[in-house]
Amino acid sequence: MAERAGATPSTIVVANALAAQQWELHLAADALGGTAEAWETPPLKSYAAWLDELWLEHADERGPALTPSQSLALWRRVIAESPESGELIGYAGAAEWAAAAWQLLHRWRIDPAAERAAPSQVDYRAFLGWCGRYGVELAEHGWVDRCELESALPARVRDLERIFVADLDDDYPARAHLFAELAARGCEIHVLASTRAAGAYRAARLADAGEELRAAFAWAKRRIAAAPRARVAIVVPALARRQREIERLAAEWGASLGPDLLWSQGGTLAGEPTLGAALDALALAAGDTPHSTFGRWLRSPFFADAEVEQFARARLDADMRADLRSQLFFRSAYGSGIRDLLAERAPLSARRLAAALTVIGGVRRATPSRWAQLAARYLGELGWRPPADVAALRGWQRALDELSQLTPIVGEVSLEAALAELARLLDRPASDRLTVRGAHVLGRIEDVGPGYDAVWVTGLTDAAWPPPPQGNPLLPAALQRAAGMPYATPRDAEARAGRVLERLLGRASLLVASWPSRVYDYETEPSPAIRDWPRLSAGELDSLTAPRVIVPGRCELLVDDAPPLGSRRLAGGAGALGRQARCPLRSFCQDRLGARPLEPLAFGVPARLRGIAVHRAVETLLEDLPEQAAFASKAQAVTVSVERALGRLFGRTRRQLASLYELEAEHLERVLAALLRDEQRREPFRVHAVERKATIELGPLELDVRVDRIDELADGSLAVIDYKTGDRAKGADWFGSRLRDAQVPLYATTAAARVGAAVVVRLGTDETRYSGFWRPGAFPGRPSKGSAADAAQQLSIWRRQLLELCTELAAGDVRVFVEDCDDAKGPYAPLTRVFELLTPARGAELGS
């Protein structure tokens, strides 16, 4: 029996919670469009909630059915304890497949206990074994799985008079059997149908997925602006992956029409920043939390006292990235001095963190319900600020409640396991209420319920629609085909897709289906289902995809020249001159404003710290200023030099990072051995100084310089040497039109004694390479290309270049050179606005 939506039924059963909200809005359309301030809400329930309610009313001693999260936790435990667990990378994916396969078997009324796997069906045999153990767990504990409700209810429900069902299109044997049994016992089952619209339909071809999404939003915005009471839907397949695009378009939408007229299905609770901060903070109490999590907590604004100490906390995070304690798990680093360092830098935050960690104390294993209680106390001690959004706050509390419900399933677990469960519970869509009007962004065509005035469906390429067969990987394909399980064959997929599209055509007054003409780097074709549809007019498409015109207001030109340097001394020393040569604007940001990018966190010793260790080791090795003849006997001092250099670098972390220490010691010993061997290939020399510091006045500046080493050559002249360990080490930086590395040239041009060579020594584990300028034979190999014919001429060129750089820097020169613009990009781009600066420059190049 079919009824129109205007009827007033007793209970309406729909496919899911989203459909329940859509039907609620649809049935209240007359009230929403009129002047009524209140109306009776129809009794709408999702099919799963209706089954749960019936079971609670007619259940036996087994009690409520397992929740989905409880069921998945039990599947994970069963699989983890199975003989096949050692062959699996992880249990989460296998548990989801197993739960879905178990559901399919029960929906098609196939008893797993009666099934047998063929010798070649290894996965199916493993799955049937898991089913057996899962069933034993259910029986031993008196639990009931939701998949069993449809077969268990008919024998118990005898007093149900009438129900209405809507949009339960995907029929299957277990549901059909349930409804047939209820009908046989006198229950009236009515099908509630929405008003069928004689809708128009159009197809649209867009350049790519990005333009397609922008066009759909522009179309929806135009319809809502013309009819503020309208409700439209935009369907975006793979919605979760495109959430960032949706958020950007939503921001533009909110600026023009207001955020209350847009609802999106794609966001998850895990994406809520406040909840992510809570998970990070809780992870600090676990044993295997990396430093990056501690850094995020330091930078987080969602805790009490964070605003008062925000600079100190952020500075501590930046400093710790250059500390080897960042290689330790947080609890180990906390006991190795981080606690004291935090107390010194941010005492309020240190007291809160200490109090929070005391809440956990020595608890290593506990039930999920106890972990949920401890989590609330822990976050309270930290002064966590819950989300202001009510839906997010309810989602967080619901996740903690569901975590507690896992106690009978998993027993006592570690904090790491409890947090993993909590993260899984948060990795699901936030349950925001649908907006009454405006646009709803949905992830599937099947999610479009009744009541929409118009619908735009994106991504309808021939590869995406009809959806390809997608059977369950744990069930034999032959079994799925024989039982007629969904999407088991191309024919079934095509038939289901046809029914879904047909239903959608009858619901909206206008349906637009679009496809991108290009996905990544290949051309696409439209789905056969829309290939013959009439197209949107070219004029309408152009109006939807036209670039947004920004009408500028009155333009005011502000002169914002950088001021001259206020004193002769400059932080950054000779390094500032090299940065000035490459990119004056970057030099201004780094050396005058003090802007530094955060060092990336990486496993192992960072390259900068490794370079420091190498310099210290060479300094120790040659601190007695030996002659070349003594280098052969220096091999026995290599180990001591390495010990001293790495001892300073590793400090209190040496024991915890013993394996890393051994690797670095081996690497550094090979570097020193190669240096000692290759230095004996040079002409006779004597080490004159190591790590020589000097303050040099040049033009308008006073600069600090530090030279790695100075040798006295056989002819009495000096060789100024700079060690390099990075891949960018090259002497060519000294011989261009601008001096890109000023350390050695600055010292060489101001030295009191005669300088006959300036050399970059590239330190490596296999060989030592030399570049720069020297007289023939003084060093292995040939001098670098571009160097002057003799030392006096080269020093004169450098003196002029250095003076130009000092004058530029003191005057506030902040140019950006197109050929070196990469130095102004990356983390400095927001300060340098390099892309805005490059646009006119590159336009001029194209014009010429």
HUDALIN-V655100 format. One record per pair of residues at least 24 apart in sequence whose C-alpha atoms are under 6 Angstrom apart, sorted by the first residue. I is the first residue (numbers start at 0). J is the second residue. Records with the same first field share a line. If there is no record, write none. Layout:
I->J ; J
//
This chain:
0->189 ; 190
1->190 ; 191
2->191 ; 192
3->192
4->192 ; 193
10->42 ; 162 ; 163
11->43 ; 163 ; 164
12->44 ; 45 ; 46 ; 164
13->45 ; 46 ; 164 ; 165 ; 166
14->45 ; 46 ; 167
15->45
16->45
19->43
21->448
25->450
57->155
61->141 ; 142
64->143 ; 144 ; 145
65->144
69->405
102->146
106->173
107->172
122->473
123->473 ; 474
149->177
153->180
159->186
160->186
161->186 ; 187 ; 188
162->188
163->188 ; 189 ; 190
164->190 ; 191
165->190 ; 191
195->505 ; 506
196->505 ; 506 ; 508
198->507 ; 508 ; 509
199->508 ; 509
200->509 ; 510 ; 511
201->511 ; 532 ; 533 ; 534 ; 535
202->511 ; 512 ; 513 ; 532 ; 534
203->513 ; 534 ; 535
204->513 ; 514
205->515 ; 516
206->515 ; 516
207->515 ; 516 ; 517
208->515
214->543 ; 544
217->543
228->436
229->436
230->436 ; 437 ; 438 ; 451 ; 452
231->438 ; 451 ; 452 ; 453 ; 454
232->438 ; 439 ; 440 ; 454
233->440 ; 454 ; 455 ; 456
234->440 ; 441 ; 442 ; 456 ; 457
235->442 ; 457
236->442 ; 443
238->265 ; 442
239->265
260->437
261->437 ; 438
262->439
263->439 ; 440
264->441
266->428
267->426 ; 427 ; 428 ; 429
268->425 ; 429
269->425 ; 426
273->386
287->328
288->328 ; 329
289->328 ; 329
290->325 ; 329
301->383 ; 384
302->382 ; 383 ; 384
303->382
311->344
317->597
351->380 ; 381
355->380
363->413
364->411 ; 412 ; 413
365->411 ; 412
366->406 ; 410 ; 411
367->402 ; 403 ; 406
368->403
371->399
390->431
398->424
451->507
452->507 ; 508
453->507 ; 508 ; 509 ; 510
454->510
455->510 ; 511 ; 512
456->512
457->513 ; 514
458->514
459->513 ; 514 ; 526
460->514 ; 524 ; 525 ; 526
461->524 ; 525 ; 526
464->526
465->493 ; 496
561->811
562->811
563->809 ; 810 ; 811
564->809
567->700 ; 701
568->700 ; 701
572->702 ; 703
573->704 ; 741 ; 742
577->739 ; 740 ; 741
580->737 ; 739
582->815
583->813 ; 814
584->813 ; 814
585->823
610->724
612->644
615->644
616->640 ; 641 ; 644
624->686
625->686
626->685
627->684 ; 685
630->675
669->764
670->763 ; 764
673->766
674->767
681->778
682->777
683->713
684->711 ; 712 ; 713
685->710 ; 711
686->710
687->711
716->753 ; 754 ; 755
717->754 ; 755
718->755 ; 756 ; 757
719->757
720->757 ; 758 ; 759
721->759
722->759 ; 760
723->761
724->761 ; 762
730->759 ; 770 ; 771
734->785 ; 786
748->794
755->790
//
